[in-house]
Amino acid sequence: MHHTTVASASARTPATLPTTGNTPTLDTVALHFEAVNACAMARWYAARHQHAAAARKSVQALTALRRLAAFERAEAAA
C-alpha cells in the first residue's frame, strides 16, 4: 500500500494573512521562505533540464522578492 502525506495547513498558507478590517498583514517570514523555496526549486528544475518549470519558479521567486522589497519601502516611509 502506498502512503501519501498531506501537507500541513501552514505549508499552504499564503504570505499575506487576513486581519480584521480592510488592511492585510504581511507575513515576512513566510514570504522570505517562499522566495528561498522557489529559488531552490528553480535550481532543481534547471539541473534536470526542465527549463519551463525552472522559469516559472524563477518568476515566483522574483515576485516574492518584489513583495518583500515593497514592504521594506513602505516600512521605511512610515
All heavy atoms as a GROMACS GRO file, in nm:
protein
  579
    1MET      N    1   0.084  -0.117   0.000
    1MET     CA    2   0.000   0.000   0.000
    1MET      C    3   0.090   0.124   0.000
    1MET      O    4   0.191   0.128   0.068
    1MET     CB    5  -0.090   0.001   0.123
    1MET     CG    6  -0.177   0.126   0.126
    1MET     SD    7  -0.256   0.155   0.284
    1MET     CE    8  -0.386   0.036   0.281
    2HIS      N    9   0.052   0.222  -0.078
    2HIS     CA   10   0.129   0.345  -0.088
    2HIS      C   11   0.077   0.448   0.011
    2HIS      O   12  -0.043   0.473   0.017
    2HIS     CB   13   0.119   0.400  -0.230
    2HIS     CG   14   0.198   0.524  -0.251
    2HIS    ND1   15   0.335   0.527  -0.243
    2HIS    CD2   16   0.160   0.650  -0.280
    2HIS    CE1   17   0.377   0.649  -0.265
    2HIS    NE2   18   0.272   0.726  -0.288
    3HIS      N   19   0.167   0.502   0.089
    3HIS     CA   20   0.128   0.602   0.189
    3HIS      C   21   0.154   0.742   0.135
    3HIS      O   22   0.266   0.771   0.093
    3HIS     CB   23   0.207   0.581   0.318
    3HIS     CG   24   0.176   0.683   0.423
    3HIS    ND1   25   0.055   0.686   0.489
    3HIS    CD2   26   0.248   0.785   0.473
    3HIS    CE1   27   0.055   0.786   0.574
    3HIS    NE2   28   0.172   0.846   0.567
    4THR      N   29   0.053   0.825   0.132
    4THR     CA   30   0.072   0.963   0.088
    4THR      C   31   0.059   1.055   0.208
    4THR      O   32  -0.022   1.032   0.297
    4THR     CB   33  -0.033   1.004  -0.016
    4THR    OG1   34  -0.162   0.985   0.039
    4THR    CG2   35  -0.017   0.923  -0.143
    5THR      N   36   0.142   1.157   0.210
    5THR     CA   37   0.134   1.254   0.318
    5THR      C   38   0.062   1.377   0.269
    5THR      O   39   0.069   1.414   0.153
    5THR     CB   40   0.274   1.293   0.367
    5THR    OG1   41   0.347   1.347   0.257
    5THR    CG2   42   0.348   1.173   0.425
    6VAL      N   43  -0.006   1.441   0.358
    6VAL     CA   44  -0.079   1.562   0.326
    6VAL      C   45  -0.002   1.679   0.386
    6VAL      O   46   0.038   1.674   0.503
    6VAL     CB   47  -0.222   1.557   0.384
    6VAL    CG1   48  -0.295   1.686   0.358
    6VAL    CG2   49  -0.297   1.439   0.326
    7ALA      N   50   0.020   1.782   0.306
    7ALA     CA   51   0.092   1.899   0.354
    7ALA      C   52   0.012   1.967   0.464
    7ALA      O   53  -0.111   1.970   0.461
    7ALA     CB   54   0.117   1.997   0.240
    8SER      N   55   0.083   2.019   0.561
    8SER     CA   56   0.014   2.087   0.670
    8SER      C   57  -0.050   2.216   0.619
    8SER      O   58  -0.015   2.268   0.514
    8SER     CB   59   0.113   2.120   0.782
    8SER     OG   60   0.205   2.216   0.736
    9ALA      N   61  -0.143   2.267   0.695
    9ALA     CA   62  -0.213   2.389   0.655
    9ALA      C   63  -0.115   2.506   0.646
    9ALA      O   64  -0.129   2.593   0.561
    9ALA     CB   65  -0.324   2.421   0.754
   10SER      N   66  -0.013   2.509   0.731
   10SER     CA   67   0.082   2.619   0.727
   10SER      C   68   0.166   2.617   0.600
   10SER      O   69   0.216   2.720   0.556
   10SER     CB   70   0.173   2.616   0.850
   10SER     OG   71   0.248   2.497   0.851
   11ALA      N   72   0.185   2.500   0.540
   11ALA     CA   73   0.262   2.491   0.416
   11ALA      C   74   0.185   2.547   0.298
   11ALA      O   75   0.243   2.582   0.197
   11ALA     CB   76   0.301   2.347   0.389
   12ARG      N   77   0.053   2.556   0.312
   12ARG     CA   78  -0.029   2.605   0.202
   12ARG      C   79  -0.078   2.747   0.223
   12ARG      O   80  -0.146   2.801   0.138
   12ARG     CB   81  -0.149   2.513   0.184
   12ARG     CG   82  -0.113   2.373   0.142
   12ARG     CD   83  -0.237   2.292   0.114
   12ARG     NE   84  -0.331   2.295   0.224
   12ARG     CZ   85  -0.350   2.198   0.312
   12ARG    NH1   86  -0.281   2.089   0.302
   12ARG    NH2   87  -0.439   2.209   0.408
   13THR      N   88  -0.045   2.807   0.336
   13THR     CA   89  -0.097   2.940   0.363
   13THR      C   90  -0.022   3.043   0.282
   13THR      O   91   0.099   3.032   0.263
   13THR     CB   92  -0.086   2.977   0.512
   13THR    OG1   93   0.049   2.963   0.552
   13THR    CG2   94  -0.176   2.891   0.597
   14PRO      N   95  -0.090   3.144   0.233
   14PRO     CA   96  -0.022   3.249   0.157
   14PRO      C   97   0.058   3.339   0.250
   14PRO      O   98   0.039   3.337   0.371
   14PRO     CB   99  -0.137   3.326   0.092
   14PRO     CG  100  -0.253   3.302   0.182
   14PRO     CD  101  -0.234   3.164   0.239
   15ALA      N  102   0.146   3.417   0.192
   15ALA     CA  103   0.230   3.506   0.272
   15ALA      C  104   0.150   3.624   0.328
   15ALA      O  105   0.193   3.688   0.422
   15ALA     CB  106   0.346   3.557   0.189
   16THR      N  107   0.035   3.652   0.270
   16THR     CA  108  -0.048   3.760   0.321
   16THR      C  109  -0.159   3.699   0.404
   16THR      O  110  -0.236   3.618   0.356
   16THR     CB  111  -0.109   3.842   0.207
   16THR    OG1  112  -0.002   3.889   0.126
   16THR    CG2  113  -0.187   3.959   0.258
   17LEU      N  114  -0.165   3.739   0.530
   17LEU     CA  115  -0.266   3.686   0.619
   17LEU      C  116  -0.377   3.788   0.637
   17LEU      O  117  -0.352   3.906   0.657
   17LEU     CB  118  -0.204   3.656   0.756
   17LEU     CG  119  -0.089   3.556   0.754
   17LEU    CD1  120  -0.026   3.547   0.892
   17LEU    CD2  121  -0.138   3.420   0.710
   18PRO      N  122  -0.503   3.744   0.631
   18PRO     CA  123  -0.612   3.839   0.651
   18PRO      C  124  -0.621   3.884   0.796
   18PRO      O  125  -0.586   3.809   0.887
   18PRO     CB  126  -0.736   3.759   0.611
   18PRO     CG  127  -0.697   3.617   0.630
   18PRO     CD  128  -0.549   3.611   0.603
   19THR      N  129  -0.663   4.005   0.816
   19THR     CA  130  -0.685   4.057   0.951
   19THR      C  131  -0.823   4.118   0.955
   19THR      O  132  -0.893   4.125   0.855
   19THR     CB  133  -0.581   4.165   0.986
   19THR    OG1  134  -0.594   4.271   0.893
   19THR    CG2  135  -0.440   4.110   0.982
   20THR      N  136  -0.860   4.166   1.070
   20THR     CA  137  -0.988   4.236   1.078
   20THR      C  138  -0.974   4.370   1.008
   20THR      O  139  -0.869   4.432   1.010
   20THR     CB  140  -1.028   4.258   1.224
   20THR    OG1  141  -0.925   4.332   1.288
   20THR    CG2  142  -1.050   4.125   1.296
   21GLY      N  143  -1.078   4.414   0.945
   21GLY     CA  144  -1.072   4.539   0.869
   21GLY      C  145  -1.029   4.514   0.726
   21GLY      O  146  -1.029   4.401   0.677
   22ASN      N  147  -0.987   4.618   0.659
   22ASN     CA  148  -0.951   4.608   0.518
   22ASN      C  149  -0.802   4.599   0.494
   22ASN      O  150  -0.758   4.589   0.381
   22ASN     CB  151  -1.006   4.729   0.442
   22ASN     CG  152  -1.157   4.728   0.438
   22ASN    OD1  153  -1.217   4.622   0.443
   22ASN    ND2  154  -1.217   4.844   0.431
   23THR      N  155  -0.720   4.605   0.597
   23THR     CA  156  -0.575   4.605   0.581
   23THR      C  157  -0.518   4.467   0.610
   23THR      O  158  -0.527   4.420   0.723
   23THR     CB  159  -0.510   4.708   0.676
   23THR    OG1  160  -0.574   4.833   0.658
   23THR    CG2  161  -0.362   4.720   0.650
   24PRO      N  162  -0.458   4.400   0.511
   24PRO     CA  163  -0.396   4.269   0.538
   24PRO      C  164  -0.261   4.287   0.605
   24PRO      O  165  -0.197   4.392   0.593
   24PRO     CB  166  -0.380   4.209   0.398
   24PRO     CG  167  -0.370   4.326   0.309
   24PRO     CD  168  -0.454   4.436   0.371
   25THR      N  169  -0.218   4.187   0.678
   25THR     CA  170  -0.087   4.187   0.741
   25THR      C  171   0.005   4.099   0.660
   25THR      O  172  -0.032   3.987   0.626
   25THR     CB  173  -0.097   4.134   0.886
   25THR    OG1  174  -0.187   4.216   0.958
   25THR    CG2  175   0.039   4.135   0.953
   26LEU      N  176   0.124   4.148   0.630
   26LEU     CA  177   0.219   4.072   0.550
   26LEU      C  178   0.304   3.986   0.643
   26LEU      O  179   0.363   4.036   0.739
   26LEU     CB  180   0.308   4.168   0.471
   26LEU     CG  181   0.398   4.105   0.367
   26LEU    CD1  182   0.311   4.048   0.255
   26LEU    CD2  183   0.491   4.208   0.310
   27ASP      N  184   0.310   3.859   0.617
   27ASP     CA  185   0.394   3.767   0.694
   27ASP      C  186   0.529   3.760   0.623
   27ASP      O  187   0.546   3.686   0.526
   27ASP     CB  188   0.328   3.631   0.702
   27ASP     CG  189   0.405   3.534   0.791
   27ASP    OD1  190   0.513   3.571   0.841
   27ASP    OD2  191   0.357   3.421   0.809
   28THR      N  192   0.625   3.839   0.670
   28THR     CA  193   0.754   3.848   0.602
   28THR      C  194   0.834   3.719   0.610
   28THR      O  195   0.909   3.687   0.518
   28THR     CB  196   0.837   3.965   0.658
   28THR    OG1  197   0.851   3.949   0.799
   28THR    CG2  198   0.769   4.098   0.629
   29VAL      N  199   0.818   3.644   0.717
   29VAL     CA  200   0.891   3.518   0.729
   29VAL      C  201   0.841   3.419   0.623
   29VAL      O  202   0.920   3.355   0.555
   29VAL     CB  203   0.876   3.458   0.871
   29VAL    CG1  204   0.939   3.320   0.880
   29VAL    CG2  205   0.939   3.552   0.973
   30ALA      N  206   0.710   3.410   0.608
   30ALA     CA  207   0.654   3.320   0.507
   30ALA      C  208   0.692   3.365   0.366
   30ALA      O  209   0.720   3.283   0.279
   30ALA     CB  210   0.502   3.312   0.521
   31LEU      N  211   0.694   3.495   0.346
   31LEU     CA  212   0.731   3.548   0.214
   31LEU      C  213   0.878   3.521   0.184
   31LEU      O  214   0.913   3.485   0.070
   31LEU     CB  215   0.701   3.698   0.209
   31LEU     CG  216   0.694   3.762   0.072
   31LEU    CD1  217   0.599   3.688  -0.020
   31LEU    CD2  218   0.650   3.907   0.086
   32HIS      N  219   0.964   3.535   0.282
   32HIS     CA  220   1.105   3.503   0.265
   32HIS      C  221   1.122   3.355   0.233
   32HIS      O  222   1.198   3.317   0.143
   32HIS     CB  223   1.183   3.540   0.391
   32HIS     CG  224   1.329   3.517   0.380
   32HIS    ND1  225   1.388   3.403   0.427
   32HIS    CD2  226   1.427   3.592   0.326
   32HIS    CE1  227   1.518   3.409   0.402
   32HIS    NE2  228   1.544   3.521   0.342
   33PHE      N  229   1.052   3.269   0.306
   33PHE     CA  230   1.058   3.126   0.280
   33PHE      C  231   1.010   3.095   0.139
   33PHE      O  232   1.067   3.010   0.070
   33PHE     CB  233   0.975   3.049   0.382
   33PHE     CG  234   0.968   2.902   0.353
   33PHE    CD1  235   1.076   2.819   0.379
   33PHE    CD2  236   0.855   2.846   0.296
   33PHE    CE1  237   1.070   2.684   0.349
   33PHE    CE2  238   0.849   2.712   0.266
   33PHE     CZ  239   0.957   2.630   0.294
   34GLU      N  240   0.905   3.162   0.096
   34GLU     CA  241   0.851   3.141  -0.039
   34GLU      C  242   0.957   3.172  -0.145
   34GLU      O  243   0.975   3.098  -0.241
   34GLU     CB  244   0.728   3.228  -0.059
   34GLU     CG  245   0.656   3.208  -0.189
   34GLU     CD  246   0.533   3.296  -0.200
   34GLU    OE1  247   0.466   3.318  -0.100
   34GLU    OE2  248   0.507   3.343  -0.312
   35ALA      N  249   1.030   3.282  -0.126
   35ALA     CA  250   1.134   3.321  -0.220
   35ALA      C  251   1.249   3.220  -0.221
   35ALA      O  252   1.295   3.177  -0.328
   35ALA     CB  253   1.187   3.460  -0.187
   36VAL      N  254   1.294   3.179  -0.103
   36VAL     CA  255   1.404   3.084  -0.094
   36VAL      C  256   1.365   2.950  -0.153
   36VAL      O  257   1.442   2.888  -0.228
   36VAL     CB  258   1.450   3.070   0.053
   36VAL    CG1  259   1.547   2.954   0.069
   36VAL    CG2  260   1.512   3.200   0.101
   37ASN      N  261   1.245   2.904  -0.120
   37ASN     CA  262   1.198   2.775  -0.171
   37ASN      C  263   1.185   2.778  -0.324
   37ASN      O  264   1.224   2.682  -0.392
   37ASN     CB  265   1.065   2.738  -0.106
   37ASN     CG  266   1.019   2.601  -0.147
   37ASN    OD1  267   1.094   2.505  -0.138
   37ASN    ND2  268   0.896   2.592  -0.195
   38ALA      N  269   1.131   2.887  -0.378
   38ALA     CA  270   1.115   2.897  -0.523
   38ALA      C  271   1.251   2.898  -0.593
   38ALA      O  272   1.267   2.837  -0.698
   38ALA     CB  273   1.034   3.021  -0.559
   39CYS      N  274   1.349   2.966  -0.533
   39CYS     CA  275   1.485   2.965  -0.591
   39CYS      C  276   1.543   2.824  -0.590
   39CYS      O  277   1.605   2.780  -0.688
   39CYS     CB  278   1.576   3.060  -0.513
   39CYS     SG  279   1.546   3.233  -0.544
   40ALA      N  280   1.526   2.754  -0.480
   40ALA     CA  281   1.578   2.617  -0.471
   40ALA      C  282   1.511   2.526  -0.573
   40ALA      O  283   1.578   2.444  -0.637
   40ALA     CB  284   1.558   2.563  -0.329
   41MET      N  285   1.381   2.541  -0.588
   41MET     CA  286   1.311   2.458  -0.685
   41MET      C  287   1.350   2.494  -0.829
   41MET      O  288   1.361   2.406  -0.914
   41MET     CB  289   1.160   2.471  -0.667
   41MET     CG  290   1.108   2.406  -0.540
   41MET     SD  291   1.150   2.231  -0.526
   41MET     CE  292   1.063   2.164  -0.666
   42ALA      N  293   1.373   2.623  -0.856
   42ALA     CA  294   1.417   2.663  -0.989
   42ALA      C  295   1.552   2.599  -1.023
   42ALA      O  296   1.573   2.550  -1.134
   42ALA     CB  297   1.427   2.815  -0.997
   43ARG      N  298   1.642   2.598  -0.926
   43ARG     CA  299   1.772   2.534  -0.947
   43ARG      C  300   1.755   2.384  -0.970
   43ARG      O  301   1.820   2.326  -1.058
   43ARG     CB  302   1.862   2.559  -0.826
   43ARG     CG  303   2.001   2.503  -0.846
   43ARG     CD  304   2.073   2.484  -0.714
   43ARG     NE  305   2.196   2.414  -0.729
   43ARG     CZ  306   2.208   2.283  -0.750
   43ARG    NH1  307   2.102   2.208  -0.760
   43ARG    NH2  308   2.325   2.226  -0.761
   44TRP      N  309   1.668   2.321  -0.893
   44TRP     CA  310   1.644   2.178  -0.906
   44TRP      C  311   1.591   2.144  -1.046
   44TRP      O  312   1.638   2.051  -1.110
   44TRP     CB  313   1.545   2.134  -0.798
   44TRP     CG  314   1.530   1.986  -0.785
   44TRP    CD1  315   1.609   1.901  -0.713
   44TRP    CD2  316   1.428   1.905  -0.845
   44TRP    NE1  317   1.561   1.772  -0.726
   44TRP    CE2  318   1.450   1.772  -0.806
   44TRP    CE3  319   1.320   1.933  -0.928
   44TRP    CZ2  320   1.370   1.668  -0.847
   44TRP    CZ3  321   1.239   1.828  -0.969
   44TRP    CH2  322   1.264   1.698  -0.929
   45TYR      N  323   1.494   2.223  -1.092
   45TYR     CA  324   1.439   2.200  -1.226
   45TYR      C  325   1.544   2.226  -1.334
   45TYR      O  326   1.553   2.153  -1.433
   45TYR     CB  327   1.317   2.289  -1.251
   45TYR     CG  328   1.191   2.241  -1.183
   45TYR    CD1  329   1.118   2.327  -1.102
   45TYR    CD2  330   1.143   2.112  -1.201
   45TYR    CE1  331   1.001   2.285  -1.040
   45TYR    CE2  332   1.027   2.069  -1.139
   45TYR     CZ  333   0.957   2.155  -1.059
   45TYR     OH  334   0.842   2.112  -0.998
   46ALA      N  335   1.623   2.332  -1.318
   46ALA     CA  336   1.724   2.364  -1.418
   46ALA      C  337   1.829   2.254  -1.428
   46ALA      O  338   1.876   2.221  -1.538
   46ALA     CB  339   1.789   2.498  -1.386
   47ALA      N  340   1.866   2.196  -1.315
   47ALA     CA  341   1.965   2.088  -1.314
   47ALA      C  342   1.914   1.964  -1.388
   47ALA      O  343   1.993   1.884  -1.437
   47ALA     CB  344   2.002   2.052  -1.171
   48ARG      N  345   1.782   1.952  -1.398
   48ARG     CA  346   1.723   1.839  -1.467
   48ARG      C  347   1.674   1.875  -1.607
   48ARG      O  348   1.596   1.802  -1.667
   48ARG     CB  349   1.609   1.781  -1.382
   48ARG     CG  350   1.664   1.703  -1.266
   48ARG     CD  351   1.575   1.701  -1.147
   48ARG     NE  352   1.636   1.630  -1.036
   48ARG     CZ  353   1.728   1.680  -0.955
   48ARG    NH1  354   1.771   1.803  -0.973
   48ARG    NH2  355   1.778   1.610  -0.857
   49HIS      N  356   1.719   1.989  -1.656
   49HIS     CA  357   1.688   2.039  -1.790
   49HIS      C  358   1.539   2.059  -1.813
   49HIS      O  359   1.490   2.046  -1.925
   49HIS     CB  360   1.747   1.946  -1.898
   49HIS     CG  361   1.894   1.927  -1.882
   49HIS    ND1  362   1.984   2.025  -1.918
   49HIS    CD2  363   1.966   1.826  -1.830
   49HIS    CE1  364   2.105   1.983  -1.891
   49HIS    NE2  365   2.098   1.862  -1.837
   50GLN      N  366   1.466   2.093  -1.708
   50GLN     CA  367   1.324   2.126  -1.718
   50GLN      C  368   1.313   2.279  -1.711
   50GLN      O  369   1.275   2.337  -1.611
   50GLN     CB  370   1.244   2.059  -1.606
   50GLN     CG  371   1.249   1.908  -1.612
   50GLN     CD  372   1.176   1.845  -1.496
   50GLN    OE1  373   1.111   1.911  -1.417
   50GLN    NE2  374   1.186   1.713  -1.485
   51HIS      N  375   1.350   2.342  -1.822
   51HIS     CA  376   1.367   2.487  -1.823
   51HIS      C  377   1.237   2.564  -1.810
   51HIS      O  378   1.235   2.673  -1.751
   51HIS     CB  379   1.444   2.528  -1.948
   51HIS     CG  380   1.577   2.461  -1.955
   51HIS    ND1  381   1.678   2.484  -1.865
   51HIS    CD2  382   1.625   2.366  -2.040
   51HIS    CE1  383   1.782   2.409  -1.893
   51HIS    NE2  384   1.753   2.336  -2.001
   52ALA      N  385   1.128   2.513  -1.860
   52ALA     CA  386   0.999   2.583  -1.845
   52ALA      C  387   0.958   2.588  -1.698
   52ALA      O  388   0.915   2.692  -1.648
   52ALA     CB  389   0.892   2.515  -1.928
   53ALA      N  390   0.975   2.477  -1.629
   53ALA     CA  391   0.941   2.474  -1.486
   53ALA      C  392   1.037   2.563  -1.408
   53ALA      O  393   0.995   2.633  -1.314
   53ALA     CB  394   0.947   2.331  -1.434
   54ALA      N  395   1.165   2.563  -1.445
   54ALA     CA  396   1.262   2.649  -1.378
   54ALA      C  397   1.227   2.797  -1.397
   54ALA      O  398   1.238   2.876  -1.304
   54ALA     CB  399   1.403   2.621  -1.430
   55ALA      N  400   1.182   2.831  -1.516
   55ALA     CA  401   1.142   2.969  -1.542
   55ALA      C  402   1.021   3.009  -1.460
   55ALA      O  403   1.017   3.119  -1.404
   55ALA     CB  404   1.113   2.987  -1.691
   56ARG      N  405   0.923   2.920  -1.447
   56ARG     CA  406   0.805   2.950  -1.366
   56ARG      C  407   0.844   2.973  -1.220
   56ARG      O  408   0.796   3.065  -1.155
   56ARG     CB  409   0.703   2.836  -1.375
   56ARG     CG  410   0.624   2.834  -1.503
   56ARG     CD  411   0.507   2.739  -1.495
   56ARG     NE  412   0.546   2.602  -1.462
   56ARG     CZ  413   0.584   2.510  -1.550
   56ARG    NH1  414   0.586   2.541  -1.679
   56ARG    NH2  415   0.617   2.388  -1.512
   57LYS      N  416   0.932   2.889  -1.166
   57LYS     CA  417   0.974   2.904  -1.028
   57LYS      C  418   1.058   3.030  -1.009
   57LYS      O  419   1.052   3.095  -0.906
   57LYS     CB  420   1.052   2.781  -0.981
   57LYS     CG  421   0.964   2.662  -0.954
   57LYS     CD  422   0.866   2.694  -0.842
   57LYS     CE  423   0.771   2.582  -0.814
   57LYS     NZ  424   0.679   2.613  -0.705
   58SER      N  425   1.137   3.067  -1.110
   58SER     CA  426   1.215   3.190  -1.102
   58SER      C  427   1.123   3.312  -1.095
   58SER      O  428   1.148   3.405  -1.018
   58SER     CB  429   1.308   3.203  -1.223
   58SER     OG  430   1.402   3.098  -1.221
   59VAL      N  431   1.017   3.310  -1.174
   59VAL     CA  432   0.920   3.419  -1.170
   59VAL      C  433   0.854   3.425  -1.034
   59VAL      O  434   0.835   3.533  -0.976
   59VAL     CB  435   0.815   3.402  -1.282
   59VAL    CG1  436   0.697   3.496  -1.264
   59VAL    CG2  437   0.880   3.423  -1.418
   60GLN      N  438   0.821   3.310  -0.977
   60GLN     CA  439   0.760   3.307  -0.844
   60GLN      C  440   0.855   3.364  -0.739
   60GLN      O  441   0.814   3.439  -0.651
   60GLN     CB  442   0.723   3.162  -0.809
   60GLN     CG  443   0.650   3.148  -0.678
   60GLN     CD  444   0.616   3.002  -0.647
   60GLN    OE1  445   0.647   2.912  -0.725
   60GLN    NE2  446   0.552   2.980  -0.536
   61ALA      N  447   0.984   3.330  -0.750
   61ALA     CA  448   1.083   3.382  -0.655
   61ALA      C  449   1.097   3.534  -0.668
   61ALA      O  450   1.102   3.606  -0.568
   61ALA     CB  451   1.218   3.314  -0.677
   62LEU      N  452   1.104   3.582  -0.792
   62LEU     CA  453   1.117   3.726  -0.813
   62LEU      C  454   0.994   3.802  -0.763
   62LEU      O  455   1.007   3.912  -0.708
   62LEU     CB  456   1.141   3.756  -0.960
   62LEU     CG  457   1.280   3.717  -1.012
   62LEU    CD1  458   1.285   3.732  -1.163
   62LEU    CD2  459   1.386   3.800  -0.944
   63THR      N  460   0.877   3.744  -0.778
   63THR     CA  461   0.755   3.807  -0.728
   63THR      C  462   0.761   3.819  -0.576
   63THR      O  463   0.727   3.924  -0.520
   63THR     CB  464   0.631   3.727  -0.771
   63THR    OG1  465   0.628   3.722  -0.913
   63THR    CG2  466   0.504   3.789  -0.718
   64ALA      N  467   0.804   3.715  -0.509
   64ALA     CA  468   0.815   3.719  -0.363
   64ALA      C  469   0.918   3.823  -0.320
   64ALA      O  470   0.896   3.898  -0.223
   64ALA     CB  471   0.852   3.581  -0.309
   65LEU      N  472   1.030   3.831  -0.392
   65LEU     CA  473   1.132   3.930  -0.357
   65LEU      C  474   1.082   4.072  -0.380
   65LEU      O  475   1.111   4.162  -0.301
   65LEU     CB  476   1.259   3.904  -0.439
   65LEU     CG  477   1.337   3.780  -0.399
   65LEU    CD1  478   1.451   3.754  -0.498
   65LEU    CD2  479   1.390   3.793  -0.258
   66ARG      N  480   1.006   4.094  -0.487
   66ARG     CA  481   0.949   4.226  -0.511
   66ARG      C  482   0.850   4.265  -0.401
   66ARG      O  483   0.846   4.380  -0.360
   66ARG     CB  484   0.881   4.230  -0.647
   66ARG     CG  485   0.978   4.234  -0.762
   66ARG     CD  486   0.906   4.250  -0.896
   66ARG     NE  487   1.001   4.237  -1.003
   66ARG     CZ  488   1.002   4.139  -1.092
   66ARG    NH1  489   0.907   4.047  -1.090
   66ARG    NH2  490   1.093   4.133  -1.185
   67ARG      N  491   0.771   4.168  -0.355
   67ARG     CA  492   0.678   4.197  -0.247
   67ARG      C  493   0.751   4.231  -0.119
   67ARG      O  494   0.711   4.321  -0.045
   67ARG     CB  495   0.584   4.078  -0.226
   67ARG     CG  496   0.486   4.061  -0.341
   67ARG     CD  497   0.402   3.937  -0.328
   67ARG     NE  498   0.318   3.942  -0.208
   67ARG     CZ  499   0.259   3.838  -0.155
   67ARG    NH1  500   0.274   3.718  -0.209
   67ARG    NH2  501   0.183   3.850  -0.048
   68LEU      N  502   0.862   4.161  -0.090
   68LEU     CA  503   0.943   4.194   0.027
   68LEU      C  504   1.004   4.334   0.014
   68LEU      O  505   1.005   4.411   0.111
   68LEU     CB  506   1.055   4.091   0.045
   68LEU     CG  507   1.018   3.964   0.120
   68LEU    CD1  508   1.133   3.864   0.113
   68LEU    CD2  509   0.984   3.995   0.264
   69ALA      N  510   1.053   4.367  -0.104
   69ALA     CA  511   1.112   4.500  -0.126
   69ALA      C  512   1.007   4.609  -0.110
   69ALA      O  513   1.035   4.715  -0.052
   69ALA     CB  514   1.176   4.507  -0.264
   70ALA      N  515   0.888   4.586  -0.160
   70ALA     CA  516   0.781   4.684  -0.147
   70ALA      C  517   0.745   4.704   0.000
   70ALA      O  518   0.718   4.816   0.045
   70ALA     CB  519   0.659   4.640  -0.226
   71PHE      N  520   0.744   4.595   0.075
   71PHE     CA  521   0.715   4.604   0.220
   71PHE      C  522   0.822   4.687   0.290
   71PHE      O  523   0.791   4.771   0.374
   71PHE     CB  524   0.707   4.464   0.281
   71PHE     CG  525   0.687   4.466   0.428
   71PHE    CD1  526   0.564   4.497   0.482
   71PHE    CD2  527   0.792   4.436   0.514
   71PHE    CE1  528   0.546   4.498   0.620
   71PHE    CE2  529   0.776   4.437   0.650
   71PHE     CZ  530   0.653   4.468   0.704
   72GLU      N  531   0.949   4.662   0.256
   72GLU     CA  532   1.058   4.738   0.317
   72GLU      C  533   1.050   4.887   0.284
   72GLU      O  534   1.074   4.972   0.368
   72GLU     CB  535   1.193   4.682   0.275
   72GLU     CG  536   1.225   4.548   0.339
   72GLU     CD  537   1.357   4.492   0.296
   72GLU    OE1  538   1.427   4.557   0.213
   72GLU    OE2  539   1.393   4.384   0.342
   73ARG      N  540   1.015   4.919   0.159
   73ARG     CA  541   0.998   5.060   0.121
   73ARG      C  542   0.885   5.125   0.198
   73ARG      O  543   0.897   5.238   0.243
   73ARG     CB  544   0.974   5.072  -0.029
   73ARG     CG  545   1.098   5.052  -0.114
   73ARG     CD  546   1.074   5.092  -0.260
   73ARG     NE  547   0.964   5.020  -0.321
   73ARG     CZ  548   0.976   4.902  -0.384
   73ARG    NH1  549   1.093   4.845  -0.393
   73ARG    NH2  550   0.869   4.845  -0.439
   74ALA      N  551   0.776   5.052   0.217
   74ALA     CA  552   0.663   5.105   0.291
   74ALA      C  553   0.698   5.125   0.438
   74ALA      O  554   0.658   5.224   0.500
   74ALA     CB  555   0.543   5.011   0.278
   75GLU      N  556   0.775   5.034   0.495
   75GLU     CA  557   0.817   5.047   0.634
   75GLU      C  558   0.912   5.165   0.650
   75GLU      O  559   0.907   5.236   0.750
   75GLU     CB  560   0.887   4.918   0.680
   75GLU     CG  561   0.791   4.804   0.705
   75GLU     CD  562   0.703   4.830   0.827
   75GLU    OE1  563   0.756   4.866   0.932
   75GLU    OE2  564   0.581   4.812   0.814
   76ALA      N  565   1.001   5.186   0.554
   76ALA     CA  566   1.095   5.298   0.562
   76ALA      C  567   1.024   5.432   0.550
   76ALA      O  568   1.066   5.531   0.610
   76ALA     CB  569   1.202   5.284   0.453
   77ALA      N  570   0.917   5.435   0.471
   77ALA     CA  571   0.844   5.560   0.452
   77ALA      C  572   0.757   5.593   0.573
   77ALA      O  573   0.723   5.709   0.594
   77ALA     CB  574   0.754   5.550   0.328
   78ALA      N  575   0.722   5.492   0.651
   78ALA     CA  576   0.633   5.516   0.767
   78ALA      C  577   0.705   5.570   0.887
   78ALA      O  578   0.812   5.596   0.901
   78ALA     CB  579   0.565   5.385   0.804
   0.00000   0.00000   0.00000
